[in-house]
Amino acid sequence: MECKQEQNLARCTCTSTTCSRRGLCCDCLANHLSNRSFPACVFPNELAGDRSFESFARLVAAGQL
């Protein structure tokens, strides 16, 4: 499968502009999941501070996601 890094970069909401995985969604997601967190693109911009699984579950339970 061909990576669409250039297309991904156009809509990437990652705040770490120096990350080597920026625009490489499969690598980014694998990295975050190994740290029990989600990348910024899973959250609305105003809620992207705490990206932990626990924060995600609280936001879903509260109807904010």
C-alpha positions as CSV (number, residue, x, y, z in Angstrom):
1,M,0.0,0.0,0.0
2,E,1.3,3.4,-0.9
3,C,1.6,6.0,1.9
4,K,-0.3,9.2,1.4
5,Q,2.0,11.3,3.6
6,E,1.7,14.5,1.6
7,Q,-2.2,14.3,1.7
8,N,-2.1,13.4,5.4
9,L,0.1,16.4,6.2
10,A,-2.5,18.7,4.8
11,R,-5.0,17.7,7.5
12,C,-2.6,16.6,10.3
13,T,-3.5,18.3,13.6
14,C,-0.4,17.1,15.4
15,T,1.2,19.9,17.5
16,S,4.7,18.3,17.3
17,T,5.9,19.7,14.0
18,T,9.3,18.0,14.4
19,C,7.9,14.5,14.9
20,S,9.4,12.0,12.5
21,R,6.0,10.3,12.3
22,R,4.1,13.4,11.2
23,G,1.9,12.5,8.3
24,L,2.7,8.8,8.6
25,C,-0.6,7.9,10.3
26,C,0.0,4.2,10.7
27,D,3.3,4.8,12.5
28,C,1.9,7.7,14.5
29,L,-1.1,5.6,15.7
30,A,1.2,2.6,16.5
31,N,3.4,4.9,18.6
32,H,0.5,6.4,20.5
33,L,-1.2,3.1,21.2
34,S,2.0,1.7,22.6
35,N,1.9,4.6,25.1
36,R,-1.8,4.1,25.9
37,S,-2.8,7.4,24.2
38,F,-4.3,8.7,21.1
39,P,-2.9,11.2,18.5
40,A,-4.3,14.7,18.4
41,C,-6.4,14.0,15.4
42,V,-8.8,11.9,17.5
43,F,-9.8,14.9,19.6
44,P,-11.3,18.3,18.7
45,N,-8.6,20.9,19.0
46,E,-10.0,22.4,22.2
47,L,-9.9,19.0,23.9
48,A,-6.5,17.6,22.7
49,G,-4.5,18.3,25.9
50,D,-4.7,15.0,27.7
51,R,-4.7,12.3,25.1
52,S,-4.8,9.3,27.4
53,F,-7.2,6.4,27.0
54,E,-8.8,7.4,30.3
55,S,-9.4,11.0,29.1
56,F,-10.9,9.7,25.8
57,A,-13.3,7.4,27.8
58,R,-14.3,10.3,30.1
59,L,-15.0,12.6,27.0
60,V,-17.1,9.8,25.3
61,A,-19.0,9.2,28.5
62,A,-19.7,12.9,28.9
63,G,-20.9,13.1,25.3
64,Q,-18.1,15.5,24.3
65,L,-16.8,13.1,21.6
